[in-house]
Amino acid sequence: MKPVLEGWRKFIKEHTEPLEVDDEGYVTLYHIGAQDLEELDPDLAARSRRNYSKAEFRTWDRPRVFFFTRPGQEDPGVGRLQGTPYAAKIKLDKLYPVNRDPLKLSYPEMREKFREITGLHSYHPRENNVYERVATLAEKLYNYEGFIYPHGDEVIVTIWKKTPVTRIDKFYGG
């Protein structure tokens, strides 16, 4: 069992820490979407989600927008996405490495803090969704705006705040 855990820890470290960060602490993220966007609005994305994101929303229904972390990246279940390519810059310190969970926000002892912040009674279904609990705590306690997490053999980012974007010429080579 130990080699499996060591392999998983190595994967998480390799896929969440070495994102390309510029001199000002920003990472460039990529999104494939509709034409003529100036910002990505998670509420709008949740209402008009595409087939490739429906499964993601079944497991966790918080409105959010998905981003790739490198040009040319494909969705492991769908492959290349169709649409207009965009880039966004966000401070790396606004993205919580959810699978590493360095602040231990997923730990059972944080349930009470979640209840206090949300005003929910104990054993509410939302507290049992660890992603929602961690997102709420990360956002309210530490001002995070999204997660970095493994997705297949890659890493993606999901952001739950409106994010300005700039159209780019191409995302997939060729």
MODELLER restraints for C-alpha pairs under 7 A, 6 or more apart:
rsr = mdl.restraints
at = mdl.atoms
rsr.add(forms.Gaussian(group=physical.xy_distance, feature=features.Distance(at['CA:15:A'], at['CA:150:A']), mean=6.94, stdev=0.5))
rsr.add(forms.Gaussian(group=physical.xy_distance, feature=features.Distance(at['CA:15:A'], at['CA:154:A']), mean=6.99, stdev=0.5))
rsr.add(forms.Gaussian(group=physical.xy_distance, feature=features.Distance(at['CA:15:A'], at['CA:155:A']), mean=5.91, stdev=0.5))
rsr.add(forms.Gaussian(group=physical.xy_distance, feature=features.Distance(at['CA:16:A'], at['CA:97:A']), mean=6.65, stdev=0.5))
rsr.add(forms.Gaussian(group=physical.xy_distance, feature=features.Distance(at['CA:16:A'], at['CA:148:A']), mean=6.48, stdev=0.5))
rsr.add(forms.Gaussian(group=physical.xy_distance, feature=features.Distance(at['CA:16:A'], at['CA:149:A']), mean=6.86, stdev=0.5))
rsr.add(forms.Gaussian(group=physical.xy_distance, feature=features.Distance(at['CA:16:A'], at['CA:155:A']), mean=6.88, stdev=0.5))
rsr.add(forms.Gaussian(group=physical.xy_distance, feature=features.Distance(at['CA:19:A'], at['CA:27:A']), mean=6.95, stdev=0.5))
rsr.add(forms.Gaussian(group=physical.xy_distance, feature=features.Distance(at['CA:20:A'], at['CA:27:A']), mean=5.93, stdev=0.5))
rsr.add(forms.Gaussian(group=physical.xy_distance, feature=features.Distance(at['CA:21:A'], at['CA:27:A']), mean=4.80, stdev=0.5))
rsr.add(forms.Gaussian(group=physical.xy_distance, feature=features.Distance(at['CA:25:A'], at['CA:91:A']), mean=5.56, stdev=0.5))
rsr.add(forms.Gaussian(group=physical.xy_distance, feature=features.Distance(at['CA:25:A'], at['CA:92:A']), mean=6.06, stdev=0.5))
rsr.add(forms.Gaussian(group=physical.xy_distance, feature=features.Distance(at['CA:26:A'], at['CA:89:A']), mean=5.89, stdev=0.5))
rsr.add(forms.Gaussian(group=physical.xy_distance, feature=features.Distance(at['CA:26:A'], at['CA:90:A']), mean=5.18, stdev=0.5))
rsr.add(forms.Gaussian(group=physical.xy_distance, feature=features.Distance(at['CA:26:A'], at['CA:91:A']), mean=4.18, stdev=0.5))
rsr.add(forms.Gaussian(group=physical.xy_distance, feature=features.Distance(at['CA:26:A'], at['CA:92:A']), mean=5.56, stdev=0.5))
rsr.add(forms.Gaussian(group=physical.xy_distance, feature=features.Distance(at['CA:27:A'], at['CA:89:A']), mean=5.56, stdev=0.5))
rsr.add(forms.Gaussian(group=physical.xy_distance, feature=features.Distance(at['CA:27:A'], at['CA:90:A']), mean=5.63, stdev=0.5))
rsr.add(forms.Gaussian(group=physical.xy_distance, feature=features.Distance(at['CA:27:A'], at['CA:91:A']), mean=6.18, stdev=0.5))
rsr.add(forms.Gaussian(group=physical.xy_distance, feature=features.Distance(at['CA:27:A'], at['CA:92:A']), mean=5.89, stdev=0.5))
rsr.add(forms.Gaussian(group=physical.xy_distance, feature=features.Distance(at['CA:28:A'], at['CA:87:A']), mean=6.44, stdev=0.5))
rsr.add(forms.Gaussian(group=physical.xy_distance, feature=features.Distance(at['CA:28:A'], at['CA:88:A']), mean=5.60, stdev=0.5))
rsr.add(forms.Gaussian(group=physical.xy_distance, feature=features.Distance(at['CA:28:A'], at['CA:89:A']), mean=4.60, stdev=0.5))
rsr.add(forms.Gaussian(group=physical.xy_distance, feature=features.Distance(at['CA:28:A'], at['CA:90:A']), mean=6.74, stdev=0.5))
rsr.add(forms.Gaussian(group=physical.xy_distance, feature=features.Distance(at['CA:29:A'], at['CA:67:A']), mean=5.82, stdev=0.5))
rsr.add(forms.Gaussian(group=physical.xy_distance, feature=features.Distance(at['CA:29:A'], at['CA:68:A']), mean=5.79, stdev=0.5))
rsr.add(forms.Gaussian(group=physical.xy_distance, feature=features.Distance(at['CA:29:A'], at['CA:69:A']), mean=5.05, stdev=0.5))
rsr.add(forms.Gaussian(group=physical.xy_distance, feature=features.Distance(at['CA:29:A'], at['CA:70:A']), mean=6.87, stdev=0.5))
rsr.add(forms.Gaussian(group=physical.xy_distance, feature=features.Distance(at['CA:29:A'], at['CA:87:A']), mean=5.56, stdev=0.5))
rsr.add(forms.Gaussian(group=physical.xy_distance, feature=features.Distance(at['CA:29:A'], at['CA:88:A']), mean=5.18, stdev=0.5))
rsr.add(forms.Gaussian(group=physical.xy_distance, feature=features.Distance(at['CA:29:A'], at['CA:89:A']), mean=6.21, stdev=0.5))
rsr.add(forms.Gaussian(group=physical.xy_distance, feature=features.Distance(at['CA:30:A'], at['CA:67:A']), mean=5.22, stdev=0.5))
rsr.add(forms.Gaussian(group=physical.xy_distance, feature=features.Distance(at['CA:30:A'], at['CA:68:A']), mean=4.92, stdev=0.5))
rsr.add(forms.Gaussian(group=physical.xy_distance, feature=features.Distance(at['CA:30:A'], at['CA:69:A']), mean=6.25, stdev=0.5))
rsr.add(forms.Gaussian(group=physical.xy_distance, feature=features.Distance(at['CA:30:A'], at['CA:70:A']), mean=6.88, stdev=0.5))
rsr.add(forms.Gaussian(group=physical.xy_distance, feature=features.Distance(at['CA:30:A'], at['CA:71:A']), mean=6.96, stdev=0.5))
rsr.add(forms.Gaussian(group=physical.xy_distance, feature=features.Distance(at['CA:30:A'], at['CA:86:A']), mean=5.63, stdev=0.5))
rsr.add(forms.Gaussian(group=physical.xy_distance, feature=features.Distance(at['CA:30:A'], at['CA:87:A']), mean=4.56, stdev=0.5))
rsr.add(forms.Gaussian(group=physical.xy_distance, feature=features.Distance(at['CA:30:A'], at['CA:88:A']), mean=6.34, stdev=0.5))
rsr.add(forms.Gaussian(group=physical.xy_distance, feature=features.Distance(at['CA:31:A'], at['CA:66:A']), mean=6.97, stdev=0.5))
rsr.add(forms.Gaussian(group=physical.xy_distance, feature=features.Distance(at['CA:31:A'], at['CA:67:A']), mean=5.00, stdev=0.5))
rsr.add(forms.Gaussian(group=physical.xy_distance, feature=features.Distance(at['CA:31:A'], at['CA:68:A']), mean=6.23, stdev=0.5))
rsr.add(forms.Gaussian(group=physical.xy_distance, feature=features.Distance(at['CA:31:A'], at['CA:85:A']), mean=5.83, stdev=0.5))
rsr.add(forms.Gaussian(group=physical.xy_distance, feature=features.Distance(at['CA:31:A'], at['CA:86:A']), mean=5.17, stdev=0.5))
rsr.add(forms.Gaussian(group=physical.xy_distance, feature=features.Distance(at['CA:31:A'], at['CA:87:A']), mean=6.38, stdev=0.5))
rsr.add(forms.Gaussian(group=physical.xy_distance, feature=features.Distance(at['CA:32:A'], at['CA:81:A']), mean=6.68, stdev=0.5))
rsr.add(forms.Gaussian(group=physical.xy_distance, feature=features.Distance(at['CA:32:A'], at['CA:82:A']), mean=6.89, stdev=0.5))
rsr.add(forms.Gaussian(group=physical.xy_distance, feature=features.Distance(at['CA:32:A'], at['CA:83:A']), mean=5.38, stdev=0.5))
rsr.add(forms.Gaussian(group=physical.xy_distance, feature=features.Distance(at['CA:32:A'], at['CA:84:A']), mean=5.31, stdev=0.5))
rsr.add(forms.Gaussian(group=physical.xy_distance, feature=features.Distance(at['CA:32:A'], at['CA:85:A']), mean=4.54, stdev=0.5))
rsr.add(forms.Gaussian(group=physical.xy_distance, feature=features.Distance(at['CA:32:A'], at['CA:86:A']), mean=6.21, stdev=0.5))
rsr.add(forms.Gaussian(group=physical.xy_distance, feature=features.Distance(at['CA:33:A'], at['CA:83:A']), mean=5.08, stdev=0.5))
rsr.add(forms.Gaussian(group=physical.xy_distance, feature=features.Distance(at['CA:33:A'], at['CA:84:A']), mean=5.16, stdev=0.5))
rsr.add(forms.Gaussian(group=physical.xy_distance, feature=features.Distance(at['CA:33:A'], at['CA:85:A']), mean=6.48, stdev=0.5))
rsr.add(forms.Gaussian(group=physical.xy_distance, feature=features.Distance(at['CA:34:A'], at['CA:83:A']), mean=5.86, stdev=0.5))
rsr.add(forms.Gaussian(group=physical.xy_distance, feature=features.Distance(at['CA:34:A'], at['CA:84:A']), mean=5.75, stdev=0.5))
rsr.add(forms.Gaussian(group=physical.xy_distance, feature=features.Distance(at['CA:35:A'], at['CA:84:A']), mean=5.68, stdev=0.5))
rsr.add(forms.Gaussian(group=physical.xy_distance, feature=features.Distance(at['CA:38:A'], at['CA:164:A']), mean=5.82, stdev=0.5))
rsr.add(forms.Gaussian(group=physical.xy_distance, feature=features.Distance(at['CA:38:A'], at['CA:165:A']), mean=5.37, stdev=0.5))
rsr.add(forms.Gaussian(group=physical.xy_distance, feature=features.Distance(at['CA:38:A'], at['CA:166:A']), mean=6.50, stdev=0.5))
rsr.add(forms.Gaussian(group=physical.xy_distance, feature=features.Distance(at['CA:39:A'], at['CA:162:A']), mean=6.51, stdev=0.5))
rsr.add(forms.Gaussian(group=physical.xy_distance, feature=features.Distance(at['CA:39:A'], at['CA:163:A']), mean=5.22, stdev=0.5))
rsr.add(forms.Gaussian(group=physical.xy_distance, feature=features.Distance(at['CA:39:A'], at['CA:164:A']), mean=3.98, stdev=0.5))
rsr.add(forms.Gaussian(group=physical.xy_distance, feature=features.Distance(at['CA:39:A'], at['CA:165:A']), mean=5.09, stdev=0.5))
rsr.add(forms.Gaussian(group=physical.xy_distance, feature=features.Distance(at['CA:40:A'], at['CA:162:A']), mean=5.54, stdev=0.5))
rsr.add(forms.Gaussian(group=physical.xy_distance, feature=features.Distance(at['CA:40:A'], at['CA:163:A']), mean=5.15, stdev=0.5))
rsr.add(forms.Gaussian(group=physical.xy_distance, feature=features.Distance(at['CA:40:A'], at['CA:164:A']), mean=6.34, stdev=0.5))
rsr.add(forms.Gaussian(group=physical.xy_distance, feature=features.Distance(at['CA:40:A'], at['CA:165:A']), mean=6.92, stdev=0.5))
rsr.add(forms.Gaussian(group=physical.xy_distance, feature=features.Distance(at['CA:41:A'], at['CA:162:A']), mean=4.64, stdev=0.5))
rsr.add(forms.Gaussian(group=physical.xy_distance, feature=features.Distance(at['CA:41:A'], at['CA:163:A']), mean=6.76, stdev=0.5))
rsr.add(forms.Gaussian(group=physical.xy_distance, feature=features.Distance(at['CA:42:A'], at['CA:63:A']), mean=4.93, stdev=0.5))
rsr.add(forms.Gaussian(group=physical.xy_distance, feature=features.Distance(at['CA:42:A'], at['CA:64:A']), mean=4.31, stdev=0.5))
rsr.add(forms.Gaussian(group=physical.xy_distance, feature=features.Distance(at['CA:42:A'], at['CA:65:A']), mean=5.33, stdev=0.5))
rsr.add(forms.Gaussian(group=physical.xy_distance, feature=features.Distance(at['CA:42:A'], at['CA:160:A']), mean=5.76, stdev=0.5))
rsr.add(forms.Gaussian(group=physical.xy_distance, feature=features.Distance(at['CA:42:A'], at['CA:161:A']), mean=6.48, stdev=0.5))
rsr.add(forms.Gaussian(group=physical.xy_distance, feature=features.Distance(at['CA:42:A'], at['CA:162:A']), mean=6.32, stdev=0.5))
rsr.add(forms.Gaussian(group=physical.xy_distance, feature=features.Distance(at['CA:43:A'], at['CA:63:A']), mean=5.33, stdev=0.5))
rsr.add(forms.Gaussian(group=physical.xy_distance, feature=features.Distance(at['CA:45:A'], at['CA:64:A']), mean=6.90, stdev=0.5))
rsr.add(forms.Gaussian(group=physical.xy_distance, feature=features.Distance(at['CA:45:A'], at['CA:65:A']), mean=6.46, stdev=0.5))
rsr.add(forms.Gaussian(group=physical.xy_distance, feature=features.Distance(at['CA:46:A'], at['CA:63:A']), mean=5.18, stdev=0.5))
rsr.add(forms.Gaussian(group=physical.xy_distance, feature=features.Distance(at['CA:46:A'], at['CA:64:A']), mean=6.81, stdev=0.5))
rsr.add(forms.Gaussian(group=physical.xy_distance, feature=features.Distance(at['CA:52:A'], at['CA:78:A']), mean=6.66, stdev=0.5))
rsr.add(forms.Gaussian(group=physical.xy_distance, feature=features.Distance(at['CA:63:A'], at['CA:160:A']), mean=6.16, stdev=0.5))
rsr.add(forms.Gaussian(group=physical.xy_distance, feature=features.Distance(at['CA:64:A'], at['CA:158:A']), mean=6.11, stdev=0.5))
rsr.add(forms.Gaussian(group=physical.xy_distance, feature=features.Distance(at['CA:64:A'], at['CA:159:A']), mean=5.33, stdev=0.5))
rsr.add(forms.Gaussian(group=physical.xy_distance, feature=features.Distance(at['CA:64:A'], at['CA:160:A']), mean=4.30, stdev=0.5))
rsr.add(forms.Gaussian(group=physical.xy_distance, feature=features.Distance(at['CA:65:A'], at['CA:158:A']), mean=5.41, stdev=0.5))
rsr.add(forms.Gaussian(group=physical.xy_distance, feature=features.Distance(at['CA:65:A'], at['CA:159:A']), mean=5.36, stdev=0.5))
rsr.add(forms.Gaussian(group=physical.xy_distance, feature=features.Distance(at['CA:65:A'], at['CA:160:A']), mean=6.48, stdev=0.5))
rsr.add(forms.Gaussian(group=physical.xy_distance, feature=features.Distance(at['CA:66:A'], at['CA:157:A']), mean=5.84, stdev=0.5))
rsr.add(forms.Gaussian(group=physical.xy_distance, feature=features.Distance(at['CA:66:A'], at['CA:158:A']), mean=4.47, stdev=0.5))
rsr.add(forms.Gaussian(group=physical.xy_distance, feature=features.Distance(at['CA:66:A'], at['CA:159:A']), mean=6.66, stdev=0.5))
rsr.add(forms.Gaussian(group=physical.xy_distance, feature=features.Distance(at['CA:67:A'], at['CA:156:A']), mean=5.81, stdev=0.5))
rsr.add(forms.Gaussian(group=physical.xy_distance, feature=features.Distance(at['CA:67:A'], at['CA:157:A']), mean=5.05, stdev=0.5))
rsr.add(forms.Gaussian(group=physical.xy_distance, feature=features.Distance(at['CA:67:A'], at['CA:158:A']), mean=6.04, stdev=0.5))
rsr.add(forms.Gaussian(group=physical.xy_distance, feature=features.Distance(at['CA:68:A'], at['CA:156:A']), mean=4.99, stdev=0.5))
rsr.add(forms.Gaussian(group=physical.xy_distance, feature=features.Distance(at['CA:68:A'], at['CA:157:A']), mean=6.42, stdev=0.5))
rsr.add(forms.Gaussian(group=physical.xy_distance, feature=features.Distance(at['CA:69:A'], at['CA:155:A']), mean=6.60, stdev=0.5))
rsr.add(forms.Gaussian(group=physical.xy_distance, feature=features.Distance(at['CA:69:A'], at['CA:156:A']), mean=5.75, stdev=0.5))
rsr.add(forms.Gaussian(group=physical.xy_distance, feature=features.Distance(at['CA:71:A'], at['CA:171:A']), mean=5.38, stdev=0.5))
rsr.add(forms.Gaussian(group=physical.xy_distance, feature=features.Distance(at['CA:71:A'], at['CA:172:A']), mean=6.67, stdev=0.5))
rsr.add(forms.Gaussian(group=physical.xy_distance, feature=features.Distance(at['CA:72:A'], at['CA:171:A']), mean=5.45, stdev=0.5))
rsr.add(forms.Gaussian(group=physical.xy_distance, feature=features.Distance(at['CA:72:A'], at['CA:172:A']), mean=4.42, stdev=0.5))
rsr.add(forms.Gaussian(group=physical.xy_distance, feature=features.Distance(at['CA:72:A'], at['CA:173:A']), mean=6.58, stdev=0.5))
rsr.add(forms.Gaussian(group=physical.xy_distance, feature=features.Distance(at['CA:74:A'], at['CA:80:A']), mean=4.96, stdev=0.5))
rsr.add(forms.Gaussian(group=physical.xy_distance, feature=features.Distance(at['CA:76:A'], at['CA:152:A']), mean=5.81, stdev=0.5))
rsr.add(forms.Gaussian(group=physical.xy_distance, feature=features.Distance(at['CA:85:A'], at['CA:167:A']), mean=5.99, stdev=0.5))
rsr.add(forms.Gaussian(group=physical.xy_distance, feature=features.Distance(at['CA:85:A'], at['CA:168:A']), mean=5.69, stdev=0.5))
rsr.add(forms.Gaussian(group=physical.xy_distance, feature=features.Distance(at['CA:85:A'], at['CA:170:A']), mean=6.23, stdev=0.5))
rsr.add(forms.Gaussian(group=physical.xy_distance, feature=features.Distance(at['CA:85:A'], at['CA:171:A']), mean=5.81, stdev=0.5))
rsr.add(forms.Gaussian(group=physical.xy_distance, feature=features.Distance(at['CA:86:A'], at['CA:165:A']), mean=5.97, stdev=0.5))
rsr.add(forms.Gaussian(group=physical.xy_distance, feature=features.Distance(at['CA:86:A'], at['CA:166:A']), mean=5.35, stdev=0.5))
rsr.add(forms.Gaussian(group=physical.xy_distance, feature=features.Distance(at['CA:86:A'], at['CA:167:A']), mean=4.29, stdev=0.5))
rsr.add(forms.Gaussian(group=physical.xy_distance, feature=features.Distance(at['CA:86:A'], at['CA:168:A']), mean=5.24, stdev=0.5))
rsr.add(forms.Gaussian(group=physical.xy_distance, feature=features.Distance(at['CA:87:A'], at['CA:165:A']), mean=5.53, stdev=0.5))
rsr.add(forms.Gaussian(group=physical.xy_distance, feature=features.Distance(at['CA:87:A'], at['CA:166:A']), mean=5.34, stdev=0.5))
rsr.add(forms.Gaussian(group=physical.xy_distance, feature=features.Distance(at['CA:87:A'], at['CA:167:A']), mean=6.37, stdev=0.5))
rsr.add(forms.Gaussian(group=physical.xy_distance, feature=features.Distance(at['CA:87:A'], at['CA:168:A']), mean=6.47, stdev=0.5))
rsr.add(forms.Gaussian(group=physical.xy_distance, feature=features.Distance(at['CA:88:A'], at['CA:164:A']), mean=6.37, stdev=0.5))
rsr.add(forms.Gaussian(group=physical.xy_distance, feature=features.Distance(at['CA:88:A'], at['CA:165:A']), mean=4.71, stdev=0.5))
rsr.add(forms.Gaussian(group=physical.xy_distance, feature=features.Distance(at['CA:88:A'], at['CA:166:A']), mean=6.43, stdev=0.5))
rsr.add(forms.Gaussian(group=physical.xy_distance, feature=features.Distance(at['CA:94:A'], at['CA:144:A']), mean=4.53, stdev=0.5))
rsr.add(forms.Gaussian(group=physical.xy_distance, feature=features.Distance(at['CA:94:A'], at['CA:145:A']), mean=5.39, stdev=0.5))
rsr.add(forms.Gaussian(group=physical.xy_distance, feature=features.Distance(at['CA:94:A'], at['CA:146:A']), mean=6.68, stdev=0.5))
rsr.add(forms.Gaussian(group=physical.xy_distance, feature=features.Distance(at['CA:95:A'], at['CA:144:A']), mean=5.82, stdev=0.5))
rsr.add(forms.Gaussian(group=physical.xy_distance, feature=features.Distance(at['CA:95:A'], at['CA:145:A']), mean=6.05, stdev=0.5))
rsr.add(forms.Gaussian(group=physical.xy_distance, feature=features.Distance(at['CA:95:A'], at['CA:146:A']), mean=4.86, stdev=0.5))
rsr.add(forms.Gaussian(group=physical.xy_distance, feature=features.Distance(at['CA:95:A'], at['CA:147:A']), mean=5.03, stdev=0.5))
rsr.add(forms.Gaussian(group=physical.xy_distance, feature=features.Distance(at['CA:95:A'], at['CA:148:A']), mean=6.06, stdev=0.5))
rsr.add(forms.Gaussian(group=physical.xy_distance, feature=features.Distance(at['CA:96:A'], at['CA:144:A']), mean=6.35, stdev=0.5))
rsr.add(forms.Gaussian(group=physical.xy_distance, feature=features.Distance(at['CA:96:A'], at['CA:146:A']), mean=6.14, stdev=0.5))
rsr.add(forms.Gaussian(group=physical.xy_distance, feature=features.Distance(at['CA:96:A'], at['CA:147:A']), mean=4.67, stdev=0.5))
rsr.add(forms.Gaussian(group=physical.xy_distance, feature=features.Distance(at['CA:96:A'], at['CA:148:A']), mean=5.95, stdev=0.5))
rsr.add(forms.Gaussian(group=physical.xy_distance, feature=features.Distance(at['CA:97:A'], at['CA:147:A']), mean=5.81, stdev=0.5))
rsr.add(forms.Gaussian(group=physical.xy_distance, feature=features.Distance(at['CA:97:A'], at['CA:148:A']), mean=4.85, stdev=0.5))
rsr.add(forms.Gaussian(group=physical.xy_distance, feature=features.Distance(at['CA:97:A'], at['CA:149:A']), mean=6.33, stdev=0.5))
rsr.add(forms.Gaussian(group=physical.xy_distance, feature=features.Distance(at['CA:98:A'], at['CA:147:A']), mean=5.81, stdev=0.5))
rsr.add(forms.Gaussian(group=physical.xy_distance, feature=features.Distance(at['CA:98:A'], at['CA:148:A']), mean=6.18, stdev=0.5))
rsr.add(forms.Gaussian(group=physical.xy_distance, feature=features.Distance(at['CA:98:A'], at['CA:149:A']), mean=6.08, stdev=0.5))
rsr.add(forms.Gaussian(group=physical.xy_distance, feature=features.Distance(at['CA:99:A'], at['CA:149:A']), mean=6.12, stdev=0.5))
rsr.add(forms.Gaussian(group=physical.xy_distance, feature=features.Distance(at['CA:105:A'], at['CA:134:A']), mean=5.29, stdev=0.5))
rsr.add(forms.Gaussian(group=physical.xy_distance, feature=features.Distance(at['CA:105:A'], at['CA:137:A']), mean=6.68, stdev=0.5))
rsr.add(forms.Gaussian(group=physical.xy_distance, feature=features.Distance(at['CA:106:A'], at['CA:130:A']), mean=6.08, stdev=0.5))
rsr.add(forms.Gaussian(group=physical.xy_distance, feature=features.Distance(at['CA:106:A'], at['CA:134:A']), mean=5.62, stdev=0.5))
rsr.add(forms.Gaussian(group=physical.xy_distance, feature=features.Distance(at['CA:111:A'], at['CA:127:A']), mean=6.91, stdev=0.5))
rsr.add(forms.Gaussian(group=physical.xy_distance, feature=features.Distance(at['CA:114:A'], at['CA:133:A']), mean=6.43, stdev=0.5))
rsr.add(forms.Gaussian(group=physical.xy_distance, feature=features.Distance(at['CA:114:A'], at['CA:137:A']), mean=6.39, stdev=0.5))
rsr.add(forms.Gaussian(group=physical.xy_distance, feature=features.Distance(at['CA:115:A'], at['CA:121:A']), mean=6.43, stdev=0.5))
rsr.add(forms.Gaussian(group=physical.xy_distance, feature=features.Distance(at['CA:115:A'], at['CA:122:A']), mean=6.85, stdev=0.5))
rsr.add(forms.Gaussian(group=physical.xy_distance, feature=features.Distance(at['CA:126:A'], at['CA:132:A']), mean=6.72, stdev=0.5))
rsr.add(forms.Gaussian(group=physical.xy_distance, feature=features.Distance(at['CA:127:A'], at['CA:133:A']), mean=5.59, stdev=0.5))
rsr.add(forms.Gaussian(group=physical.xy_distance, feature=features.Distance(at['CA:138:A'], at['CA:144:A']), mean=5.41, stdev=0.5))
rsr.add(forms.Gaussian(group=physical.xy_distance, feature=features.Distance(at['CA:139:A'], at['CA:145:A']), mean=6.23, stdev=0.5))
rsr.add(forms.Gaussian(group=physical.xy_distance, feature=features.Distance(at['CA:145:A'], at['CA:159:A']), mean=5.72, stdev=0.5))
rsr.add(forms.Gaussian(group=physical.xy_distance, feature=features.Distance(at['CA:145:A'], at['CA:160:A']), mean=5.95, stdev=0.5))
rsr.add(forms.Gaussian(group=physical.xy_distance, feature=features.Distance(at['CA:145:A'], at['CA:161:A']), mean=5.94, stdev=0.5))
rsr.add(forms.Gaussian(group=physical.xy_distance, feature=features.Distance(at['CA:146:A'], at['CA:157:A']), mean=6.90, stdev=0.5))
rsr.add(forms.Gaussian(group=physical.xy_distance, feature=features.Distance(at['CA:146:A'], at['CA:158:A']), mean=5.38, stdev=0.5))
rsr.add(forms.Gaussian(group=physical.xy_distance, feature=features.Distance(at['CA:146:A'], at['CA:159:A']), mean=4.01, stdev=0.5))
rsr.add(forms.Gaussian(group=physical.xy_distance, feature=features.Distance(at['CA:146:A'], at['CA:160:A']), mean=5.83, stdev=0.5))
rsr.add(forms.Gaussian(group=physical.xy_distance, feature=features.Distance(at['CA:147:A'], at['CA:157:A']), mean=5.50, stdev=0.5))
rsr.add(forms.Gaussian(group=physical.xy_distance, feature=features.Distance(at['CA:147:A'], at['CA:158:A']), mean=5.39, stdev=0.5))
rsr.add(forms.Gaussian(group=physical.xy_distance, feature=features.Distance(at['CA:147:A'], at['CA:159:A']), mean=6.56, stdev=0.5))
rsr.add(forms.Gaussian(group=physical.xy_distance, feature=features.Distance(at['CA:148:A'], at['CA:155:A']), mean=6.91, stdev=0.5))
rsr.add(forms.Gaussian(group=physical.xy_distance, feature=features.Distance(at['CA:148:A'], at['CA:156:A']), mean=5.96, stdev=0.5))
rsr.add(forms.Gaussian(group=physical.xy_distance, feature=features.Distance(at['CA:148:A'], at['CA:157:A']), mean=4.56, stdev=0.5))
rsr.add(forms.Gaussian(group=physical.xy_distance, feature=features.Distance(at['CA:148:A'], at['CA:158:A']), mean=6.81, stdev=0.5))
rsr.add(forms.Gaussian(group=physical.xy_distance, feature=features.Distance(at['CA:149:A'], at['CA:155:A']), mean=5.51, stdev=0.5))
rsr.add(forms.Gaussian(group=physical.xy_distance, feature=features.Distance(at['CA:149:A'], at['CA:156:A']), mean=5.73, stdev=0.5))
rsr.add(forms.Gaussian(group=physical.xy_distance, feature=features.Distance(at['CA:149:A'], at['CA:157:A']), mean=6.35, stdev=0.5))
rsr.add(forms.Gaussian(group=physical.xy_distance, feature=features.Distance(at['CA:150:A'], at['CA:156:A']), mean=6.28, stdev=0.5))
